[in-house]
Amino acid sequence: MESTPVNWESLDSLVINFAKSEHLIEDSSAPSSPSSSSASSSSNSSSSYHSRLLIRQIRRSIESGDVDSAIYLLREHAPVVLDDHRILFRLQKQKFIELLRRGTEKDRDSAIQCLRVALAPCALDAYPEAYEEFKHILLALIFDKEDKCSPVADEWSERRRLDLAGFLLSVLRVHLQAYDPIFLMTLRYLISIHKVFCLRQGISSPISDLTERLLFEDRDPPAIPQDSLYEAPPFDEVDIQALAHAVELTRQGAVDSLRYAKGDLFQAFQNELSRMRLDFSVLDELVREYCVYRGIAACTTISSSDYANSSYKDSISRLSDGESSINNASFDGFHEVNTIDASTQENGSEVHCSSEVITNHEDCSINDLGSMHSSSRRLRRSRCDASRELKRKRWRGRVETLELTSCVTVSYNCNQTVMPPSAHVTIEHKCGEEKVFRNSSCFQNANDNQKYEILLDLKELATKGMVVEVVEEVNAVDPEFFTQNPTLLFQLKQVEFIQLANRGNIHLALKVACSHLGPLAARNKDLVKPLKETLLILLKPDEEVLMKKFPLVALANNVQVAVGRRFGIEEPQLMKIMRATLHTHNEWFKLQMCKDRFEDFMRIDELKEINFHLIVDTTAVDVHANNSCQGSSQNTASSSNKLVEVNSSPSQGSLNENLCDENAILKVMEFLALPRADAIHLLLQYNGNAETVIQQIFT
């Protein structure tokens, strides 16, 4: 499918922030003597992480029927939430049902005691309908949970657990300000727009197999505004419509959301995005694959038992003298690649992740690993001389431990749940680690680990502008590579030409043009125009301007993707998701004929912020070539054609934001409950007159 250029460095920043916030990677980059501002930021991050752990544990407790534990956690960490008797009543009602569900005589007695001590008093002042609901729930004492036709079949339904848990999370998230990192918000938003766009345009999504697994269709119930907020002043219709169409709400749903957020449009937007449920096992898989591919995280993984072992941490710190790293200048200080000088045994292969010899007895898909290693040794030697600032992170995985520091006794003199002091609620939520990572290519054998190291070395060289070395190393690994990728060779030689011209070495620059650029352009007519533009550089060399036009970061990414495919290592699936969703985001707002109000807030503008382009861009070619690979291969070919047809629609090209008055658009959207694009099309049919449109529809 057609794709939008992505600023991968901005995505790196978002992903690193997410991985650190969720403690998925070992963050060893904290300064030894942090400033007050950095200490405050670290404290806030830790507090937010603990709050997210808390609400996830409360969710799991309620969904498993353990309401006592959920109430205890609320009393310990968010007692204000239980001051709302509407919430407390719903929790006590669910506890009553769960006690009956157990089916023993003792639990039945506990349920009746719960009715007398907790549920009945709470029903008197929770909300007007609460006492009627209390009397209705008494029927559960008579009608069995297996009776699907009983008046209380809905109360027995386990769906009530999910709804209550989701509702409580919506409340707690706002109360504790425990919002997910911006990366998750952005991902939810882009995928939801992608789905809506594909549905409205009648096209199949090339990433549907990923998005369906990653983002669930159902959402958590919204938090209900307090009674005092129902008399909130009217909100701007622009805000109501923006929120309603950004997150697929009814107009009344958008109004209620704004009421709960006290009129704050962006907080309401965050609240609604947070209701969209993600599968964290799939998410962590995508993030880990991306981090390894981009050199953010090492291939090796810290097991939960090792991580908890203090001696393991000590042994890591003692290895610092044997570390080697790559200072990747293109990431603006975000990360640096690091490998520990340690050996690991895997599939009968010995891997020394340093400048030592890497031995392996398996065959390489391209060439014998001996020749691959001979080139990588030179890369590692040059790498060790560079300055180092940060190190490649170690992937820890999702192991969540919630510490409870006080004794808990939840009792109504009938049913006790006791936790000892300093109890630990340990949530081994490892995201199905065996299932999640078994398909990640870098974890199959030592060959793949070595390939990743070589890819990252090549990427670093390209980022530093060492294009001659890149060509040499690639040729050493695979002499046939540039025969099959002439456009990439043209790009590398373009940069070499520019560097020589900037240094005033015109003779060598022309020699490069005659030896490489000219013959390549002669074999590919598409390269003739770029060749002419490249030669114009001789008139007035300007390194700063030229490096913007021929960015080394983009070139390094192209080298990594192309050589990686040659090694049989596909680009991460998260890259495919971002390309596709950013493309549909652009197309969706072309249809809406307006700017996305939340684009800056979600940092989508940064992801699209490409201030440069290579004269010859191989990214599109790479994307099309990748469409035939596993994952989304079955849907891609047809959907690519359809998307091209949608993008080339003449109606899109001819429309612009000035054709219709904004107030007229909002009026039609409000009265007819129509999407913005439909409202605009109707107004165009009736000369932009909103009253005429409404009259025609109703008559």
PEHU-V732884 format. One record per residue. N is the residue number from 1. NEAR is the number of other C-alpha atoms within 12 Angstrom. Layout:
((N;NEAR) (N;NEAR))
//
This chain:
((1;41) (2;34) (3;31) (4;28) (5;34) (6;34) (7;31) (8;35) (9;32) (10;26) (11;38) (12;36) (13;28) (14;33) (15;41) (16;41) (17;28) (18;31) (19;38) (20;35) (21;34) (22;39) (23;33) (24;38) (25;37) (26;31) (27;27) (28;23) (29;23) (30;17) (31;14) (32;9) (33;10) (34;14) (35;12) (36;11) (37;11) (38;16) (39;16) (40;13) (41;16) (42;22) (43;16) (44;19) (45;26) (46;19) (47;22) (48;28) (49;31) (50;29) (51;34) (52;34) (53;38) (54;38) (55;39) (56;35) (57;37) (58;42) (59;34) (60;27) (61;33) (62;38) (63;30) (64;24) (65;34) (66;30) (67;34) (68;34) (69;33) (70;40) (71;40) (72;33) (73;39) (74;36) (75;23) (76;23) (77;28) (78;27) (79;20) (80;19) (81;30) (82;28) (83;17) (84;24) (85;27) (86;33) (87;35) (88;36) (89;35) (90;38) (91;42) (92;41) (93;44) (94;45) (95;42) (96;41) (97;43) (98;36) (99;33) (100;34) (101;29) (102;21) (103;20) (104;13) (105;14) (106;17) (107;23) (108;25) (109;22) (110;29) (111;37) (112;31) (113;24) (114;34) (115;32) (116;22) (117;19) (118;29) (119;36) (120;30) (121;20) (122;30) (123;31) (124;21) (125;21) (126;30) (127;21) (128;15) (129;16) (130;26) (131;23) (132;17) (133;27) (134;33) (135;19) (136;22) (137;35) (138;27) (139;23) (140;35) (141;27) (142;17) (143;23) (144;24) (145;26) (146;18) (147;16) (148;14) (149;14) (150;20) (151;21) (152;26) (153;23) (154;25) (155;37) (156;33) (157;27) (158;22) (159;21) (160;28) (161;34) (162;26) (163;28) (164;39) (165;39) (166;32) (167;34) (168;44) (169;47) (170;42) (171;39) (172;38) (173;38) (174;35) (175;26) (176;28) (177;26) (178;31) (179;38) (180;37) (181;31) (182;29) (183;35) (184;37) (185;35) (186;37) (187;42) (188;39) (189;42) (190;39) (191;42) (192;38) (193;34) (194;40) (195;35) (196;28) (197;36) (198;29) (199;16) (200;20) (201;25) (202;17) (203;29) (204;27) (205;40) (206;42) (207;38) (208;31) (209;23) (210;33) (211;36) (212;25) (213;21) (214;30) (215;34) (216;22) (217;19) (218;18) (219;28) (220;30) (221;28) (222;37) (223;35) (224;27) (225;27) (226;22) (227;16) (228;12) (229;19) (230;19) (231;16) (232;19) (233;13) (234;17) (235;25) (236;19) (237;27) (238;27) (239;30) (240;37) (241;38) (242;36) (243;39) (244;32) (245;36) (246;41) (247;36) (248;29) (249;28) (250;23) (251;30) (252;19) (253;26) (254;36) (255;36) (256;35) (257;43) (258;40) (259;33) (260;34) (261;31) (262;24) (263;28) (264;22) (265;32) (266;28) (267;25) (268;37) (269;45) (270;37) (271;40) (272;42) (273;43) (274;40) (275;40) (276;34) (277;33) (278;30) (279;25) (280;27) (281;25) (282;30) (283;39) (284;38) (285;36) (286;34) (287;43) (288;46) (289;36) (290;37) (291;46) (292;43) (293;43) (294;45) (295;45) (296;46) (297;43) (298;37) (299;41) (300;38) (301;27) (302;28) (303;24) (304;25) (305;17) (306;18) (307;26) (308;17) (309;14) (310;13) (311;13) (312;17) (313;20) (314;14) (315;18) (316;24) (317;16) (318;15) (319;19) (320;19) (321;15) (322;22) (323;29) (324;35) (325;41) (326;41) (327;34) (328;38) (329;27) (330;32) (331;34) (332;17) (333;22) (334;31) (335;35) (336;39) (337;45) (338;40) (339;42) (340;31) (341;25) (342;25) (343;21) (344;22) (345;17) (346;22) (347;16) (348;15) (349;22) (350;23) (351;33) (352;29) (353;35) (354;35) (355;32) (356;26) (357;25) (358;35) (359;29) (360;26) (361;18) (362;21) (363;18) (364;25) (365;19) (366;27) (367;24) (368;22) (369;31) (370;23) (371;26) (372;36) (373;34) (374;27) (375;34) (376;38) (377;29) (378;27) (379;36) (380;36) (381;20) (382;23) (383;33) (384;24) (385;15) (386;21) (387;17) (388;21) (389;24) (390;30) (391;32) (392;39) (393;37) (394;36) (395;37) (396;32) (397;39) (398;37) (399;30) (400;30) (401;26) (402;27) (403;24) (404;26) (405;16) (406;18) (407;18) (408;25) (409;22) (410;23) (411;20) (412;22) (413;17) (414;22) (415;22) (416;17) (417;20) (418;16) (419;21) (420;15) (421;14) (422;13) (423;16) (424;19) (425;26) (426;20) (427;21) (428;20) (429;24) (430;28) (431;25) (432;20) (433;27) (434;16) (435;14) (436;25) (437;29) (438;15) (439;22) (440;31) (441;32) (442;37) (443;28) (444;23) (445;30) (446;33) (447;38) (448;37) (449;39) (450;45) (451;44) (452;44) (453;46) (454;44) (455;45) (456;43) (457;45) (458;47) (459;45) (460;40) (461;40) (462;39) (463;34) (464;31) (465;34) (466;26) (467;33) (468;25) (469;27) (470;40) (471;34) (472;25) (473;34) (474;44) (475;27) (476;28) (477;34) (478;28) (479;20) (480;18) (481;27) (482;29) (483;16) (484;17) (485;29) (486;29) (487;38) (488;41) (489;39) (490;42) (491;44) (492;44) (493;43) (494;47) (495;46) (496;38) (497;43) (498;43) (499;34) (500;28) (501;30) (502;25) (503;17) (504;20) (505;18) (506;23) (507;16) (508;21) (509;29) (510;28) (511;19) (512;31) (513;34) (514;20) (515;18) (516;29) (517;37) (518;29) (519;22) (520;31) (521;28) (522;20) (523;16) (524;19) (525;16) (526;19) (527;29) (528;23) (529;18) (530;30) (531;35) (532;20) (533;22) (534;37) (535;26) (536;19) (537;30) (538;27) (539;15) (540;17) (541;24) (542;21) (543;22) (544;15) (545;16) (546;29) (547;30) (548;21) (549;29) (550;38) (551;34) (552;37) (553;36) (554;41) (555;44) (556;42) (557;40) (558;37) (559;44) (560;41) (561;36) (562;36) (563;40) (564;39) (565;29) (566;30) (567;33) (568;24) (569;36) (570;36) (571;43) (572;35) (573;38) (574;38) (575;38) (576;42) (577;43) (578;39) (579;38) (580;43) (581;42) (582;39) (583;35) (584;39) (585;39) (586;31) (587;37) (588;35) (589;31) (590;28) (591;33) (592;34) (593;30) (594;28) (595;22) (596;28) (597;24) (598;30) (599;27) (600;17) (601;21) (602;29) (603;28) (604;36) (605;25) (606;24) (607;35) (608;28) (609;21) (610;22) (611;20) (612;23) (613;25) (614;33) (615;31) (616;35) (617;29) (618;31) (619;34) (620;23) (621;20) (622;33) (623;35) (624;24) (625;22) (626;31) (627;30) (628;20) (629;24) (630;22) (631;25) (632;28) (633;25) (634;19) (635;25) (636;31) (637;26) (638;21) (639;28) (640;30) (641;20) (642;23) (643;31) (644;20) (645;20) (646;28) (647;26) (648;16) (649;17) (650;11) (651;18) (652;23) (653;15) (654;15) (655;21) (656;21) (657;23) (658;16) (659;22) (660;30) (661;22) (662;25) (663;23) (664;32) (665;39) (666;35) (667;31) (668;37) (669;34) (670;29) (671;22) (672;25) (673;25) (674;29) (675;36) (676;36) (677;33) (678;22) (679;35) (680;39) (681;31) (682;31) (683;32) (684;27) (685;17) (686;22) (687;17) (688;26) (689;27) (690;31) (691;22) (692;20) (693;29) (694;25) (695;15) (696;16) (697;18) (698;10) (699;7))
//
